């Protein structure tokens, strides 16, 4: 007698075990018998900051925090109210974690030394508190990007301590504040996605071991700047047009990279005549995103064709031009760039 077909769960019913972000990180730490739990406390702090920022982002008009703050940051960019608020939230939440030695932010000129290695400072955390904040008034998705590095107690300068190549990252991730609040992280063992369940106040695992498609005919770039791109990038775009590629560009790096990570394709931020070294910050934008993309089976290269995470940084706010995304799509760009 043939077996009957297995019953399918009703639509919308979760069949896997529910796993919170905190539980997941504890599972990850269990890989290392010598783990002390200090790393999980850092991730817990970042998730707490993300919940606070998510609430603020959803109420920017109600709380009247749109617009400029009247201050120019170290990048020479006008700070928005929410840039300042997000930065303050992250600094205050992470500042109480005793294993953090150094904090570095896009909004601050220099990294902040919280404590030395002999005082228990094991990690450095760098972050962009609110990437794409200029899009807030049009309700476009914005995000927080972070990376965690080990603190070398033999190095006394904060800048020298955090100037590590991307391949030395301990963990990296981002939080996307969009139609839902999504937390994406890697600790070097795949890429995992969590979504904030506001009803219970916890990030819940929705995708384990995310893998990018190796190819997808989609490119993401601000094509309005194409006349200022190096010739190789212009040639790539002409080729992509003839090959039937689609263009998808939001203008918020977290949102653009998230779409690329989930659906495949390629994200480009080339150098221009105005910004010959590129515009993205290497340490707390390009490196964490490159780490995630590589862990998901993709690749990330600079405008010169080398691996992004092999660059030796020299300053906190160092800039870079890069290409990241699906493996075959990045290779296609590299053929023209080289």
C-alpha positions in Angstrom: 0.0 0.0 0.0 1.6 3.3 -1.1 2.5 5.8 1.6 0.4 8.8 1.9 2.0 12.2 1.1 3.4 14.0 4.1 1.1 16.6 5.6 2.2 20.2 5.0 2.1 22.7 7.8 -0.5 25.4 7.4 0.7 28.5 5.7 2.4 30.9 8.1 3.2 28.2 10.7 6.9 28.0 11.7 8.0 24.3 11.6 11.7 24.8 12.7 12.7 25.5 16.2 12.5 29.1 17.2 16.0 30.5 17.8 16.7 34.0 19.1 19.9 36.0 18.1 21.2 35.6 21.7 20.7 31.8 21.7 22.3 31.6 18.3 25.4 33.5 19.4 25.7 31.2 22.5 25.6 28.2 20.1 28.4 29.8 18.1 30.5 30.4 21.3 30.0 26.7 22.2 32.4 25.9 19.3 35.2 27.3 21.4 35.7 25.6 24.8 37.7 28.6 26.1 34.9 31.1 25.3 34.0 33.3 28.2 30.7 34.7 27.0 32.1 38.2 26.5 31.6 38.2 22.8 27.9 37.3 23.1 27.5 40.3 25.4 28.8 42.6 22.6 26.3 41.1 20.1 23.6 41.5 22.7 24.5 45.2 23.1 24.4 45.8 19.4 21.0 44.1 19.1 19.8 46.3 22.0 21.0 49.5 20.2 19.4 48.2 17.0 16.0 47.9 18.7 16.3 51.5 20.1 17.3 52.9 16.7 14.6 50.9 14.9 12.0 52.5 17.2 13.5 56.0 16.6 13.5 55.5 12.8 9.8 54.5 12.8 8.9 57.7 14.6 11.2 60.3 13.0 8.3 62.6 12.2 6.4 62.0 15.4 9.5 62.9 17.4 10.6 65.6 15.0 14.1 64.3 14.5 14.3 64.7 10.7 16.7 67.2 9.2 20.2 68.5 9.9 21.7 68.9 13.3 23.8 72.0 12.3 27.1 70.1 12.8 29.6 68.9 10.2 31.3 65.6 11.0 34.9 64.6 10.3 33.9 63.5 6.8 32.9 67.1 5.9 29.2 66.0 5.8 26.3 67.7 7.5 25.1 65.5 10.4 21.4 64.8 10.6 19.5 64.6 13.8 19.2 60.8 13.5 22.9 60.4 12.8 23.7 62.0 16.1 21.0 60.0 18.0 22.0 56.7 16.5 25.7 57.3 17.3 24.9 58.3 20.9 22.7 55.2 21.4 25.4 52.8 20.1 28.2 54.5 22.1 26.2 54.4 25.3 25.1 50.8 24.9 28.5 49.5 23.9 30.4 51.7 26.4 29.2 49.5 29.3 30.6 46.3 27.9 33.8 45.6 29.8 35.4 43.5 27.1 35.4 46.4 24.6 38.7 48.2 24.3 38.1 50.7 21.5 35.0 52.1 19.8 35.2 53.8 16.4 32.4 55.6 14.6 31.9 57.3 11.2 30.7 60.3 13.2 33.8 60.7 15.4 37.2 62.0 14.3 39.2 59.5 16.3 38.5 56.1 17.9 37.6 56.1 21.6 39.8 54.1 24.0 37.5 52.7 26.7 40.0 50.5 28.4 43.4 48.9 27.8 44.1 45.2 27.3 45.3 44.7 30.8 42.0 46.1 32.0 40.0 43.5 30.1 39.7 45.2 26.7 39.7 42.3 24.2 37.7 43.7 21.3 37.4 46.8 19.1 34.0 47.7 17.6 33.7 50.0 14.5 30.4 51.1 13.1 28.5 53.4 10.8 25.6 54.3 13.1 23.0 55.1 10.4 24.0 54.5 6.8 21.7 56.2 4.2 20.2 58.6 6.8 19.5 61.2 4.1 16.8 58.9 2.9 14.8 59.0 6.1 12.4 61.7 5.0 11.3 59.6 2.1 10.9 56.4 4.2 13.6 54.5 2.4 15.4 51.7 4.2 18.5 52.8 6.2 20.9 50.7 8.3 23.6 50.3 10.9 26.9 48.5 9.9 29.3 47.1 12.4 32.5 45.1 12.6 34.3 43.5 15.5 38.1 43.1 15.7 40.5 41.7 18.3 42.4 44.2 20.4 46.1 43.8 20.4 47.3 44.9 23.9 50.8 45.5 22.6 49.6 48.4 20.4 48.9 51.5 22.4 47.4 53.8 19.7 43.7 53.5 19.0 44.1 54.1 15.3 46.9 51.7 14.9 44.9 49.1 16.8 41.8 49.2 14.6 43.7 49.5 11.3 43.5 45.7 10.6 42.9 44.1 7.2 39.4 42.9 6.7 40.3 39.2 6.8 41.1 39.7 10.5 37.5 40.5 11.4 36.0 38.4 14.2 32.5 39.2 13.2 30.6 41.7 11.1 27.0 42.5 10.2 24.4 45.1 9.6 20.9 46.0 10.7 18.4 47.1 8.0 15.5 49.3 9.2 13.0 48.9 6.4 9.6 47.2 6.1 10.9 45.0 8.9 14.0 45.3 11.0 16.6 42.7 9.8 19.8 41.8 11.6 22.4 40.0 9.4 25.6 38.7 10.9 28.6 36.5 10.3 31.2 35.2 12.7 33.2 33.5 10.0 30.9 30.5 9.9 28.3 31.5 7.3 25.8 34.3 7.1 22.7 34.3 9.2 19.6 36.5 9.1 17.3 37.5 12.0 14.1 39.5 12.0 12.9 41.6 14.9 9.7 40.3 16.4 8.4 43.5 18.1 5.8 41.6 20.0 8.4 39.7 22.0 11.3 42.2 21.6 13.7 39.7 20.2 15.5 39.1 16.9 14.5 35.6 15.6 16.4 33.5 13.2 14.7 33.4 9.8 17.6 32.2 7.5 20.6 30.1 8.4 23.7 29.8 6.1 22.5 32.3 3.5 24.1 31.7 0.1 24.1 34.1 -2.8 23.3 32.9 -6.3 26.5 32.7 -8.3 25.1 34.9 -11.0 22.2 37.3 -11.6 21.8 39.9 -14.3 21.4 42.8 -12.0 23.8 45.7 -11.2 23.5 48.3 -8.5 25.3 51.6 -9.1 24.6 55.4 -9.1 24.7 55.6 -12.9 24.2 59.3 -12.8 27.9 59.5 -12.0 28.9 57.3 -15.0 30.6 60.0 -16.9 33.1 60.4 -14.1 33.8 56.6 -13.8 37.1 55.2 -15.0 36.9 53.8 -18.6 36.8 50.2 -17.4 33.6 50.7 -15.4 32.0 52.7 -18.3 32.8 49.8 -20.6 31.3 47.3 -18.2 28.0 49.3 -18.1 27.8 49.4 -21.9 28.4 45.6 -22.0 25.7 45.0 -19.2 23.2 47.1 -21.3 23.8 44.9 -24.3 23.5 41.7 -22.2 20.1 42.5 -20.9 21.0 43.4 -17.3 18.6 45.2 -15.0 19.5 48.2 -12.9 18.5 48.3 -9.2 19.7 51.2 -7.1 18.3 52.5 -3.8 21.0 54.9 -2.6 21.3 53.3 0.8 24.3 50.9 1.0 22.7 48.6 3.5 19.5 48.3 1.5 21.4 47.8 -1.8 23.8 45.2 -0.4 21.0 43.4 1.4 19.1 43.0 -1.8 22.3 41.9 -3.6 23.0 39.4 -0.8 19.6 37.9 -0.9 18.8 37.9 -4.6 22.2 38.0 -6.2 23.8 40.5 -8.6 26.6 43.0 -8.2 26.9 46.3 -6.2 29.4 48.8 -7.5 30.8 52.0 -5.9 33.5 53.1 -8.4 36.0 55.9 -8.1 35.0 59.2 -9.8 36.7 62.3 -10.8 35.4 63.9 -7.7 36.3 61.0 -5.4 39.3 59.3 -7.1 39.9 57.0 -4.0 36.3 56.0 -3.8 33.8 57.2 -1.2 33.0 54.2 1.0 34.9 53.8 4.3 37.1 50.8 4.2 37.1 49.8 7.9 33.4 50.1 8.9 31.5 49.9 5.5 33.5 48.0 2.9 35.2 45.4 5.1 32.2 44.2 7.0 30.0 44.0 3.9 32.8 42.2 2.1 33.1 39.7 4.9 29.4 39.0 4.7 29.4 38.6 0.9 32.4 36.3 0.9 30.9 34.1 3.7 27.7 33.9 1.5 29.7 32.6 -1.5 30.3 35.9 -3.3 33.3 38.0 -3.7 34.5 41.6 -3.2 37.3 43.4 -5.0 38.6 47.0 -5.2 38.5 49.2 -8.2 42.0 48.0 -9.0 40.9 44.3 -9.0 42.5 43.1 -5.7 40.6 41.5 -2.8 39.0 44.2 -0.6 39.8 42.4 2.7 43.5 42.2 1.9 44.0 46.0 2.0 46.1 47.2 4.9 44.3 50.3 6.3 46.2 53.3 7.6 43.5 55.5 9.1 40.0 55.1 10.6 38.1 56.9 7.8 40.1 55.6 4.9 38.1 55.4 1.7 37.9 52.7 -1.0 36.2 52.0 -4.3 34.8 48.5 -4.5 32.7 45.9 -6.3 30.9 43.1 -4.4 28.3 40.6 -5.0 27.7 37.3 -6.8 30.9 35.5 -7.7 30.4 35.4 -11.5 29.1 39.0 -11.7 32.1 40.4 -9.8 34.3 38.4 -12.2 32.5 40.0 -15.1 33.2 43.5 -13.8 36.8 42.5 -13.0 37.4 41.6 -16.7 36.7 45.3 -17.6 38.4 46.9 -14.6 41.7 45.0 -15.1 
